[in-house]
Amino acid sequence: MKVLLPIDGSIYSDRAVEYICEHSSLRAKTDTVYLLNVQKKLPSEFASKIPNSEEILDEAAKKILKPAKKALEAAGYKVKMKVAYGKATNRIVEYAQEIPATLIVMGSHGHTPVKGILLGSKTSSVLASTSIPLLVVRHKFYQKPGRTEVGVCLDGSEYSPAVLTFIKRRLPLFAKDARFHLINVRSVPLLFLPKNLKKNKENLSSKLQNLLKTICRKRAMK
């Protein structure tokens, strides 16, 4: 796998680096981790008045990238660094396509004045702008000792099989002892659905169960 890890020096991106370092199963299947820091360009009227402004920004970016690179290499990863300039979302999506990345890993928030929202503005924007799977790492996440429990939310749409297919192909993202829990929330009891819709739901449910069995068999072979 090729993993893109955009970082901005915040505690949230630090947690994303730690998450990758801690997961040895991910390291075994990862070719390279691509570290990216995006610096905002100074307005031309200011840049012209500051000597070597780009060099200053480049140095600031490297101060963020180098500690992350050192930590990832110590954990056994091959790492490449890149500094980009402009709007963070655009540069992240463009670089992910250029790699091309198998997975993007981001902290749940970054350097932003917006607080109390589900995801940070950069993470939300990247999620909406790319078809590449995005793993969001929470800053205050604590994993209890014991077996890893993974919740898989399914809504019966065409996206549900895609979720299970992704899990099957990317098992190294999860612990070896991971136990998967299928979650579905129904607003209308299945009993009262029209017959044709009920049949479609049942067919999809059967397909999902078959996919899950395949995942379990593949896990047992590891």
Steps between C-alpha positions, in 0.01 A plus 500: 500500500596863449384712792469878481529674838442878487621667821491857628683480832183485707434246776244341268748424223750385766241242609462382140878444482489307829213285372699389195812437709305283745343270239758242397244315287465813286879533466529147360281593202611862446754585230547865589350768723486835321516794741353826374496847652312779325605859562276794418645731239561854616308768307726641228503848658646353820726240339677768299590684821637192681838375374514123443136456604469160328815374671355605836178309431697200375705494821182523711355203310812290550489564876159330494592219260839390636386379848214303339741347247739401780220334701363308200845380392571385855179294476629336181330700226649636181416872493495778243442868581342774292428869555219659299357851484143620464163375624548190716204302366601548136864410559411190705258366239741576213794330672287198591418456131860560396642226730242326446404439865318190618396670823500851649543530877411826676439628850140589581586871527789725416600863534158657453291749699194278467438295813232258615423356155505132411811527281746781433438712191805364313412137573137554399604673178741222403234238577260678264763551227655158447392143433811364677416340839565735791585383851422764764693465827344649812730690735334379823458142387587239761513133409413277792723198565378178343339412172454771237134567428408650162156645427392476134201724425283376213188668363396255227613731218742412221777645718466228762660221292778746412576543871533126555706458184738769626535319835573172321772661289649710783505263796845628612329822609341302781650299785550127442243417768244756379133410541260667259150615603247572226281800591177595327247755624147467366248781518220282358445139615576252220158343561326809360718550191351429154566142384731596213709729724511232770629248243773741384606553862514125560708443184743774599519361853592160358777654288636687803502184708692315228756779485538491877552121493775552242667753732481258790648215294782724381565609860511136615767422239734774632 
